[in-house]
Amino acid sequence: MIRNDAPVRWGMGFQDPATPVAEGIIRLHHELMYVIITIMVMVTYLMLRIIYNYDYRRNREVRKERSGALIEAIWTLTPTVILMIIAVPSFALLYAIEEEVSPGVTVKIIGHQWYWSYEYSDYGEEGISYDSYMIGEEDLEEGDLRLLEVDNRLVLPIKTHIRLLLTSSDVIHSWAVPSLGVKCDTVPGRLSQVSVYIKREGVYYGQCSELCGMNHAYMPIVVEGVKVEGYKEWIKSKI
């Protein structure tokens, strides 16, 4: 099965989800589209009826319209009920995003102008740390994605609860990977936390999503989800 885990030319939809949070975001979006389209059709119909019925060439009779308590109650209570219905799945999704689970892996992500640093502090005395820079166009190989490939990917195990700690060393950046359902600002002097549970193997692409200076467009993110066995071998090779 062909996966859509990276931006595509003229793409109009979401990237394929790889986490339960990303699946929930896409599902909520699709459900809300039915509500939005229904409201749009009803409002458009009412506007056209008003324009048609109250056209001065068709209806020259002057009417003195009076306020009606019933109609005012309807157009006040109906949006309130709709918002309350929408709030139920929205709050459930927000709770799932903010839920804290005992992590099996913890990675610290640091934003710089204009690259990312990753630190695995759970392994060895000094841990594992490295920087991730964008690969220039002149160094790309066939099949690589322009402005999205990096020299060192963030390697994470699948089917494992992962805690990401995010901060910045200079200005505000934003670590965003659509397929993982993650978009979190990295703020200097502040440590943010995001939980991730990757369900399948793959390579997931993202970019800095906060204007952070001249080279903001050159801060790609590449996350490689591998099986736990492969992750252990990768850790051994880095220690």
HUNORCOR-V881031 format. One record per backbone hydrogen bond with DSSP energy under -0.5 kcal/mol. NH is the residue of the N-H (numbers start at 1). CO is the residue of the C=O. If there is no record, write none. Layout:
BEGIN
nh & co
NH & CO
NH & CO
END
This chain:
BEGIN
nh & co
5 & 3
11 & 8
16 & 4
18 & 179
19 & 179
20 & 197
23 & 19
24 & 20
25 & 21
26 & 22
27 & 23
28 & 24
29 & 25
30 & 26
31 & 27
32 & 28
33 & 29
34 & 30
34 & 31
35 & 31
36 & 32
37 & 33
38 & 34
39 & 35
40 & 36
41 & 37
42 & 38
43 & 39
44 & 40
45 & 41
46 & 42
47 & 43
48 & 44
49 & 45
50 & 46
51 & 47
52 & 48
53 & 49
54 & 50
55 & 52
58 & 55
59 & 55
65 & 63
72 & 68
73 & 69
74 & 70
75 & 71
76 & 72
77 & 73
78 & 74
80 & 76
81 & 77
82 & 78
83 & 79
84 & 80
85 & 81
86 & 82
87 & 83
88 & 84
89 & 85
90 & 86
91 & 87
92 & 88
93 & 89
94 & 90
95 & 91
96 & 92
97 & 93
98 & 94
99 & 95
101 & 99
104 & 161
105 & 161
107 & 163
108 & 119
109 & 165
110 & 117
111 & 167
112 & 115
114 & 112
115 & 112
116 & 132
117 & 110
118 & 130
119 & 108
120 & 128
121 & 119
123 & 120
127 & 123
128 & 120
130 & 118
132 & 116
135 & 149
139 & 136
140 & 137
144 & 141
146 & 144
148 & 145
149 & 145
151 & 133
154 & 222
155 & 153
156 & 154
156 & 224
158 & 226
159 & 198
162 & 196
163 & 105
164 & 162
164 & 194
165 & 107
165 & 163
166 & 164
166 & 192
167 & 109
168 & 187
169 & 111
170 & 171
173 & 186
175 & 184
176 & 174
176 & 207
177 & 182
180 & 177
181 & 177
181 & 178
182 & 177
184 & 175
186 & 173
187 & 185
189 & 168
190 & 187
192 & 166
192 & 190
194 & 164
196 & 162
198 & 160
199 & 18
202 & 225
204 & 202
204 & 223
205 & 5
206 & 221
207 & 176
208 & 219
209 & 174
216 & 213
218 & 215
219 & 216
221 & 206
223 & 204
224 & 154
225 & 202
225 & 223
226 & 156
226 & 224
231 & 227
232 & 228
233 & 229
234 & 230
235 & 231
236 & 232
237 & 233
238 & 234
238 & 235
239 & 235
END
